[in-house]
Amino acid sequence: MVDQIAAGRPDAVSGALLRAAERNHRAVLLRAALDEARANGETAAGPLLGVDEAWDVLTAAEQADSDQVAFVIERPQVGAWAAYVLRRLRLGFPADAPLWADVGYLHAIAAAAAVRAGIHARLAVPAWLGHVPLPTLGCARGPYRDVWEPVVVGTENGAFWVAAPRWRAGPTTGRKAPPNDSGGATWRSTSWLRLGPPTDRLLIDLDDSSPHRMLAGVRARPAPTPRRTLGRWESLLDEAWELLRATDPAQASALAAATMTIVPLPGEGQFRSFSASSGDAFGAVVVSEPDDAEALAATLVHEFHHAQLGVLMHLADLVDADADSLDDQVFYAPWRDDPRPLVSLAQGTFAFYGVAGFWRRRAHQETGVQAARAYFEFALCRRRVHSALRRLRADGRIASFGARFFDGVAATVAGWLHEPVPHDLEKLAVAAARDHHDRWRIHHLLPPGELVAELADAWRAGVPAPLRPYAASRGTWYAPQATTPDPTARDLDGLAAATRIWLTDRERLRSLAARKPPGVPGAAAADLALLAGWRGQAHAAYLAELAHRRPRAGAWTGLARVLGSVRGDEDAAAGAQALRERPEVVAAVARVIATDGAPAPPPVALAAWIGRQLS
């Protein structure tokens, strides 16, 4: 199964095996949480019954209907809670809730299991600001006096209700919503979506009420999704599922086993999206509202690959367990604004490997504008993944399992590298990848201070750049100091975002290029003008940006593209070489020269002055 997943060929069988493995892992987590809560005694119970009573209800429900209890237990929100509460109990992670309220989510899990299994039970559960979420069922809300209060969930003869001293929701029969009552209580049932035909179905819930839905150990308030927005999500998910089934039926079957919950967020803007998942919450995808179903399908594939690797990492070590400082050393990840530790780089590499495969198949199935977009995405992703794989496979901390796994990934990617992509689209992908890489260098690589000072002094003195000692070994003519994360780095993939607009709506991009700012995060008017073929306009705009003492990194990388397109000009060639080989050095020297009120140096002249010593 592992080799099959690494080769990019998951199917229904591998999906079922992953889900079963994660179910077993979840059971271990729950038992560990129970044991840790027991050790905390009354502090963990507070005004609720002890954890053993909640566990007894859960056990009785499982004896009555194990399938229904498994359905509750395998919810991603349950995994996120179990991991969070274990970190709090074992490691003393800071929390803004009393311990009994955090531990008490176990009681809510048990109550939901009792409802679904149809057994009699009565359990006090925590209410937060009057909200009472019951996994797989929904969320009650009523008036409250304290931030955290106990309320009672009761089940009897197939009915259930939620009650507090001043309000009550229910009873109701089956698992339908309890009726609202005159005490001010309301109930919102879980939004279930059943997508596709019965023989090939994707069953998911849209979660906007679970306190643990954001996956990062941060408690989230319920945020009811408007009915109209729910309708759009249902339509997008239905179309995305049909597209996934048509693109790769075997992978779609595996994805269905590993995708249970969508946490909807507002949109980020055209060709901008946010998504997240967690190894603690197998099956959950937090995602912003996408542009279209194709973008959503790509996101689901991305997070599905995160989920697959997350399960495998619960079963075997990806990196050596005793490796020192795994999080201290950080690396370039071609899809991120920030440097990433080794494990995160591995996760991202596999996720974008999946995305590359998705766009590869789409490119072969589509025509016209849709095919152009797909070819661009495939070319960009395969380049990113190939770059990251070289870094990963060269790291001595990768364990034998990880080495075998990523060897399998690399074998598939090696074949992709030889697949033809239309020349103009490959060229755009190369430009977008290089631009991101060079912007990242300017933000996060710190050249040696003595080198920058020597260069600045030589520039002021009007003598050649003193780079000969550093240029003895091409490609490594200086060793940057440790990567220094720059928290101001944002939207470094602005050129890729602008390219997507160019490929799908050229008139719109030309219109945006005339605006200041153009409204494409990470891209300036100069970037859009250069994409549109207006080189002179772009050149002038980049020079204007670089006249400032703190220009954006994209102005330097954009100037490199302009200079690289000039033929027969030695200064342009030398400047382009410097900005492509060591953009962070050129930018750092320019900053030092422009200190103490001095004007910024002419950017082309400075880059050419440095570049002449590199050839």
C-alpha positions in Angstrom: 0.0 0.0 0.0 2.8 2.4 0.9 4.5 2.0 -2.5 1.2 2.4 -4.2 0.5 5.7 -2.5 4.0 6.9 -3.2 3.5 6.1 -6.9 0.4 8.3 -6.9 -2.1 5.4 -7.4 -4.4 5.4 -4.3 -7.7 3.6 -4.6 -10.7 2.5 -2.6 -8.7 -0.3 -0.9 -5.9 2.0 0.2 -8.4 4.6 1.3 -10.3 2.1 3.5 -7.0 0.8 5.0 -5.9 4.4 5.9 -9.3 5.1 7.5 -9.1 1.9 9.5 -5.6 2.7 10.7 -6.6 6.1 11.7 -9.7 4.8 13.6 -7.3 2.6 15.6 -5.1 5.5 16.3 -8.1 7.5 17.4 -9.1 4.8 19.9 -5.6 4.9 21.4 -5.8 8.7 21.7 -9.1 8.6 23.4 -7.9 6.0 25.9 -4.8 8.1 26.6 -7.0 11.1 27.2 -9.2 9.1 29.6 -6.2 7.9 31.6 -4.7 11.4 31.8 -8.0 12.9 32.9 -8.4 10.2 35.6 -5.1 11.2 37.0 -6.4 14.8 37.4 -9.4 13.6 39.5 -11.9 16.2 40.5 -10.1 19.0 38.7 -10.9 17.3 35.4 -14.5 16.6 36.4 -15.6 19.9 37.8 -19.4 20.1 37.9 -19.7 17.2 35.5 -19.7 13.5 36.2 -16.3 11.9 36.3 -14.7 10.7 33.0 -15.4 7.1 33.9 -19.1 7.7 33.8 -18.8 9.3 30.4 -16.6 6.4 29.2 -19.2 3.9 30.5 -21.9 5.6 28.4 -19.6 5.4 25.4 -18.9 1.7 26.0 -22.6 1.0 26.4 -23.4 2.8 23.1 -20.7 0.8 21.3 -22.2 -2.5 22.6 -25.6 -1.4 21.3 -24.4 -0.2 17.9 -20.7 -0.2 17.2 -21.0 1.3 13.7 -22.8 4.4 15.0 -20.2 4.9 17.7 -17.4 4.5 15.2 -19.1 7.1 13.0 -18.9 9.5 16.0 -15.4 8.6 17.1 -13.8 8.9 13.7 -15.1 12.5 13.2 -12.1 14.8 12.7 -13.2 17.2 15.5 -12.9 14.3 18.0 -9.3 13.7 16.9 -8.5 17.4 17.1 -10.0 17.5 20.6 -8.2 14.4 21.8 -4.8 15.6 20.7 -5.4 19.1 22.2 -6.6 17.8 25.6 -3.7 15.4 25.8 -1.2 18.2 25.1 -2.9 20.2 27.9 -2.9 17.3 30.4 0.6 16.0 29.6 2.6 19.0 28.6 0.7 21.8 30.3 -0.2 23.7 27.1 -1.8 27.0 28.0 -5.6 27.2 27.8 -8.3 29.8 28.3 -10.9 27.3 29.6 -11.2 25.5 32.9 -9.8 22.0 32.7 -13.3 20.4 33.3 -14.6 22.2 30.2 -11.9 20.9 28.0 -12.0 17.4 29.3 -15.8 17.5 29.2 -15.9 17.3 25.4 -15.6 13.6 26.1 -19.0 13.8 27.7 -20.4 15.5 24.6 -18.9 12.7 22.4 -20.5 10.0 24.7 -23.8 11.8 24.6 -23.8 12.0 20.8 -22.8 8.3 20.6 -25.7 7.4 23.0 -28.2 9.3 20.8 -27.0 7.6 17.6 -26.9 4.1 19.2 -30.4 4.7 20.7 -29.6 3.9 24.3 -30.8 5.6 27.5 -28.4 8.1 29.0 -28.2 11.4 30.8 -24.9 13.3 30.9 -23.9 16.8 31.9 -21.8 18.4 29.2 -20.0 21.8 29.0 -21.7 24.8 27.3 -19.5 27.6 26.1 -21.2 31.0 25.8 -24.5 29.0 25.7 -23.3 26.8 22.8 -23.6 23.0 23.2 -22.1 21.2 20.2 -22.8 17.5 19.9 -20.6 15.8 17.3 -22.5 14.5 14.2 -25.8 15.9 15.5 -25.7 19.7 15.7 -25.4 22.5 18.2 -27.9 23.8 20.8 -27.7 27.4 22.0 -29.5 29.1 24.9 -29.2 32.0 27.2 -26.2 31.9 29.6 -24.8 33.6 32.7 -21.3 32.2 32.8 -18.8 31.7 30.0 -18.7 28.0 30.9 -21.7 26.2 32.3 -22.9 22.6 32.6 -26.0 21.6 30.7 -27.7 18.2 30.5 -28.1 16.0 27.4 -30.7 13.2 27.8 -31.7 10.3 25.6 -34.6 8.0 26.1 -36.7 5.8 23.8 -35.1 7.2 20.7 -35.5 10.8 21.7 -33.0 13.3 23.0 -33.0 16.8 24.5 -30.6 19.5 25.8 -31.6 21.4 28.9 -30.2 24.1 31.2 -31.8 25.7 34.3 -33.4 28.4 32.1 -34.1 26.7 28.8 -34.6 23.4 27.0 -34.4 22.1 23.4 -36.3 19.0 22.7 -37.3 16.3 23.0 -37.3 14.9 19.5 -37.4 11.5 18.0 -34.7 10.0 16.0 -31.7 12.2 15.2 -33.6 15.1 13.8 -33.4 18.6 15.3 -35.1 19.2 18.7 -37.7 21.9 18.4 -36.8 25.3 19.7 -38.5 26.3 23.0 -39.9 29.5 24.5 -36.9 29.8 26.8 -34.8 31.2 24.0 -33.0 28.0 23.0 -32.2 27.2 19.4 -30.9 24.2 17.6 -28.9 23.9 14.4 -28.5 20.4 12.9 -25.3 19.3 11.3 -25.3 20.1 7.6 -24.8 16.8 5.8 -24.1 16.7 2.1 -24.4 13.4 0.1 -22.6 14.0 -3.2 -22.6 11.7 -6.2 -24.5 8.5 -7.0 -25.2 6.0 -4.2 -22.5 3.7 -5.7 -19.8 6.3 -5.6 -20.8 8.7 -2.8 -18.9 11.4 -0.9 -20.6 12.0 2.5 -19.4 15.1 4.3 -20.6 17.6 6.8 -20.1 21.4 6.6 -18.9 22.2 10.1 -19.4 25.8 11.3 -20.1 25.0 15.0 -17.5 22.6 16.5 -15.2 24.4 18.9 -12.3 22.2 17.5 -12.9 22.7 13.8 -10.0 25.0 13.2 -7.6 22.2 14.0 -4.8 24.3 15.5 -5.7 24.0 19.2 -7.6 27.3 19.0 -11.2 27.2 20.2 -13.5 28.6 17.6 -17.0 30.0 18.2 -19.9 28.8 16.2 -20.2 30.9 13.0 -23.5 29.9 11.3 -23.1 29.9 7.5 -25.8 31.8 5.7 -28.3 29.7 3.8 -27.3 31.2 0.4 -23.6 30.5 1.1 -24.4 26.9 2.1 -26.2 26.5 -1.2 -23.1 27.7 -3.1 -20.8 25.3 -1.1 -23.1 22.4 -1.9 -23.1 23.3 -5.6 -19.3 23.7 -5.7 -18.7 20.5 -3.8 -21.1 18.6 -6.0 -19.3 19.8 -9.1 -15.9 19.2 -7.6 -16.8 15.6 -6.7 -18.0 15.0 -10.3 -14.8 16.4 -11.7 -12.6 14.3 -9.3 -14.5 11.2 -10.3 -14.0 12.0 -14.0 -10.4 12.9 -13.6 -9.1 9.9 -11.6 -11.9 7.5 -10.4 -9.6 5.4 -8.3 -8.1 8.3 -6.5 -11.6 9.8 -6.0 -12.6 6.6 -4.2 -9.7 6.9 -1.8 -10.3 10.5 -1.3 -13.9 9.8 -0.3 -12.7 7.6 2.5 -10.4 10.3 3.8 -12.6 13.4 3.5 -15.4 13.7 6.0 -15.7 17.4 7.0 -15.4 20.7 5.3 -14.9 23.8 7.4 -16.0 26.7 5.2 -14.3 30.0 5.3 -14.9 33.3 3.3 -13.1 33.6 0.0 -9.6 35.0 -0.3 -10.0 36.6 -3.8 -9.5 35.3 -7.3 -6.8 32.6 -7.6 -6.1 33.1 -3.9 -7.1 30.4 -1.4 -6.5 29.1 2.0 -6.7 25.5 3.1 -5.5 23.5 6.0 -5.6 20.0 7.5 -4.0 18.3 10.5 -2.7 14.9 11.2 -4.7 15.1 14.5 -8.0 15.5 12.6 -7.9 13.0 9.7 -10.7 13.8 7.3 -11.1 17.5 7.9 -10.4 20.2 5.4 -10.5 23.9 6.4 -10.9 25.8 3.1 -11.8 29.3 1.9 -14.6 29.6 -0.6 -12.9 28.9 -4.0 -13.3 30.6 -7.4 -14.8 27.5 -9.0 -15.2 23.7 -8.7 -11.9 23.0 -10.4 -10.0 25.0 -7.8 -11.9 23.2 -5.0 -11.1 19.8 -6.5 -7.4 20.7 -6.6 -7.6 21.8 -3.0 -9.3 18.5 -1.9 -6.6 16.5 -3.7 -3.9 18.7 -1.9 -5.4 18.1 1.5 -6.0 14.4 0.8 -2.3 13.9 0.2 -1.6 15.6 3.5 -4.1 13.2 5.1 -2.5 10.1 3.5 1.0 11.1 4.7 -0.3 12.0 8.1 -1.7 8.5 8.6 1.5 6.9 7.4 3.5 9.1 9.9 1.3 7.6 12.7 2.5 4.2 11.6 6.2 4.7 10.8 8.9 7.4 11.3 9.3 9.7 8.3 12.5 11.1 9.8 14.8 9.6 12.4 13.1 9.8 15.8 16.4 10.7 17.5 17.4 13.4 15.0 18.4 16.6 16.8 17.0 20.0 16.1 14.4 18.9 13.5 12.6 22.2 13.9 15.7 24.4 14.2 16.9 24.1 10.6 14.5 25.5 8.1 14.4 25.3 4.3 13.0 26.9 1.2 9.6 25.4 0.3 8.6 26.5 -3.2 4.9 27.1 -2.2 5.4 29.0 1.0 6.2 32.6 2.0 8.1 31.3 5.1 11.0 28.9 5.6 9.8 25.4 6.7 11.3 22.7 8.9 12.1 19.3 7.4 8.9 17.5 8.3 6.7 20.3 7.0 8.8 20.4 3.8 8.1 16.7 3.4 4.4 17.1 3.9 4.2 20.0 1.5 6.2 18.1 -1.1 3.8 15.2 -1.1 0.7 17.5 -1.1 1.9 19.4 -4.2 2.9 16.1 -5.8 -0.8 15.2 -5.7 -1.7 18.6 -7.1 0.7 18.2 -9.9 -0.9 14.9 -10.8 -4.3 16.4 -10.7 -3.4 19.2 -13.2 -1.5 16.8 -15.4 -4.7 14.8 -15.9 -6.7 17.9 -16.3 -4.3 19.1 -19.0 -4.9 15.9 -21.0 -8.7 16.2 -20.7 -9.2 19.9 -21.4 -8.9 22.2 -24.4 -8.5 25.9 -24.9 -8.2 28.2 -22.0 -8.8 25.4 -19.5 -6.0 23.3 -20.9 -3.6 26.2 -20.9 -4.4 26.8 -17.2 -3.9 23.1 -16.4 -0.6 22.9 -18.3 0.7 25.9 -16.5 -0.2 24.5 -13.1 1.3 21.1 -13.9 4.5 22.7 -15.2 4.8 24.9 -12.1 3.9 22.1 -9.6 6.3 19.5 -11.1 9.1 22.0 -11.0 8.4 22.9 -7.4 8.1 19.3 -6.3 11.3 18.3 -8.1 13.2 21.0 -6.4 11.9 20.1 -3.0 12.6 16.4 -3.5 16.2 17.1 -4.2 16.5 18.8 -0.8 14.5 16.1 1.0 16.4 13.1 -0.4 19.7 14.7 0.4 19.0 15.1 4.0 20.6 12.5 6.3 17.8 12.7 8.8 15.2 11.1 6.6 14.5 7.6 8.0 14.5 4.5 5.9 10.8 4.5 5.5 10.8 8.1 4.4 13.7 7.4 2.0 11.8 4.6 0.4 8.6 6.6 0.2 10.1 9.6 -1.4 12.2 7.5 -3.8 8.8 6.3 -5.1 7.5 9.8 -5.4 10.7 10.9 -7.2 10.4 8.0 -9.7 7.0 9.3 -10.8 8.1 12.9 -10.9 11.2 12.0 -13.0 8.8 10.7 -15.7 6.7 13.8 -15.5 9.8 16.0 -16.2 10.0 14.6 -19.7 6.4 15.1 -20.6 5.9 17.9 -23.1 4.2 21.2 -22.1 3.6 24.0 -24.6 6.7 26.1 -24.7 5.0 29.4 -23.8 3.3 27.8 -20.8 6.5 26.1 -19.7 8.3 29.5 -19.9 5.6 31.2 -17.8 5.9 28.4 -15.2 9.7 28.7 -15.0 9.4 32.5 -14.6 6.8 32.1 -11.8 8.9 29.5 -10.0 12.1 31.5 -10.2 10.4 34.7 -9.2 9.0 33.1 -6.0 12.4 31.5 -5.2 14.3 34.8 -5.7 11.8 36.9 -3.7 12.2 34.3 -0.9 15.9 34.7 -1.0 15.7 38.4 -0.7 13.4 38.1 2.4 15.0 35.2 4.2 18.7 34.8 3.3 21.1 37.1 5.1 24.4 37.6 3.3 27.5 37.9 5.5 27.7 41.4 6.9 31.4 41.8 6.0 30.7 41.0 2.4 27.8 43.5 2.2 29.9 46.2 3.9 32.9 45.6 1.5 30.7 45.9 -1.5 29.0 49.0 -0.3 32.3 50.7 0.5 33.7 49.7 -2.9 30.6 51.1 -4.7 31.0 54.4 -2.9 34.7 54.5 -3.8 34.0 53.7 -7.4 36.2 50.6 -7.6 35.3 47.1 -8.9 33.2 44.8 -6.7 35.6 42.8 -4.5 34.0 39.4 -5.2 36.9 37.5 -6.6 37.6 35.7 -3.3 34.0 34.7 -3.1 33.7 33.5 -6.7 36.2 30.7 -6.6 33.5 28.1 -6.5 30.6 28.9 -8.8 27.2 28.7 -7.2 28.7 28.7 -3.7 30.8 31.9 -3.7 29.6 32.7 -0.3 27.8 30.8 2.5 24.8 32.7 3.7 24.4 33.0 7.4 21.6 30.9 8.9 18.3 31.5 7.2 16.6 34.4 9.0 12.8 34.3 8.7 11.4 37.6 7.7 7.8 37.9 9.1 7.0 40.6 6.6 7.2 38.2 3.7 3.8 38.1 2.1 2.3 36.8 -1.2 5.6 35.8 -2.7 3.7 33.9 -5.4 2.2 37.1 -6.8 3.6 36.5 -10.3 2.0 33.0 -10.4 -1.4 34.6 -9.3 -1.1 37.3 -12.0 -0.1 34.6 -14.6 -3.4 32.7 -13.9 -5.3 35.9 -14.7 -3.3 36.4 -17.9 -4.1 32.8 -19.0 -7.8 33.0 -18.3 -8.7 36.7 -19.0 -6.1 38.8 -20.8 -8.3 41.9 -21.1 -8.9 41.8 -17.4 -5.1 41.6 -16.7 -4.5 44.6 -19.0 -7.1 46.5 -17.2 -5.6 45.7 -13.8 -2.2 46.7 -15.0 -3.5 50.3 -15.4 -4.6 50.4 -11.7 -2.4 51.5 -8.8 -2.4 49.2 -7.0 -3.7 46.6 -9.4 -5.5 44.5 -6.8 -3.5 41.3 -7.2 -1.9 40.5 -3.8 1.9 40.1 -4.3 1.9 41.7 -7.8 2.5 45.3 -8.7 1.4 47.1 -11.9 4.9 46.5 -13.3 4.5 42.7 -13.0 1.2 42.8 -14.8 2.6 45.1 -17.5 5.5 42.7 -18.2 3.1 39.8 -18.5 1.1 41.8 -21.0 4.2 42.4 -23.1 4.7 46.0 -22.2 8.4 45.8 -21.4 9.3 49.4 -21.5 6.4 50.4 -19.2 7.4 47.6 -16.8 11.1 48.6 -16.8 10.2 52.2 -15.9 7.9 51.0 -13.2 10.4 48.7 -11.6 13.0 51.5 -11.6 10.6 53.8 -9.9 9.9 51.2 -7.2 13.6 50.6 -6.7 14.3 54.3 -6.2 12.8 53.8 -2.7 15.0 52.8 0.2 12.9 49.8 1.0 11.5 48.4 -2.3 9.5 45.2 -2.4 11.5 42.1 -3.3 9.3 41.6 -6.4 10.8 44.8 -7.9 14.3 43.3 -7.9 13.0 40.0 -9.4 10.9 41.8 -12.0 13.9 43.9 -13.0 15.9 40.6 -13.5 13.2 39.4 -15.9 13.4 42.7 -17.9 17.2 42.6 -18.1 17.2 39.0 -19.0 15.0 39.7 -22.0 17.5 42.3 -23.4 19.9 41.1 -26.1 23.3 42.5 -26.9 23.7 44.7 -23.8 26.5 43.7 -21.5 25.3 45.7 -18.5 21.8 44.1 -18.8 23.3 40.6 -19.0 25.6 41.2 -16.0 22.8 42.7 -14.0 20.4 39.9 -14.8 23.1 37.4 -13.8 23.6 39.1 -10.4 19.9 39.3 -9.7 19.4 35.6 -10.6 22.4 34.2 -8.8 22.5 36.3 -5.7 19.4 38.6 -5.5 19.7 38.9 -1.7 23.2 40.4 -2.1 22.2 43.1 -4.6 19.2 44.0 -2.4 21.3 44.1 0.8 24.0 46.2 -0.7 21.4 48.7 -2.0 19.9 49.0 1.4 23.2 49.7 3.0 24.2 52.3 0.4 20.9 54.1 0.9 21.3 54.5 4.7 21.9 57.8 6.5 19.8 59.7 4.0 21.8 58.7 0.9 19.8 58.1 -2.3 19.2 54.6 -3.5 21.8 53.5 -6.0 20.8 53.1 -9.7 19.6 49.5 -9.6 20.7 48.4 -13.1 24.2 49.9 -12.6 24.6 48.3 -9.1 23.4 44.9 -10.3 25.7 45.0 -13.4 28.6 46.1 -11.2 28.2 43.1 -9.0 27.4 40.8 -11.9 30.5 41.6 -13.8 32.5 39.9 -11.1 30.5 36.7 -11.3 31.1 35.9 -15.0 
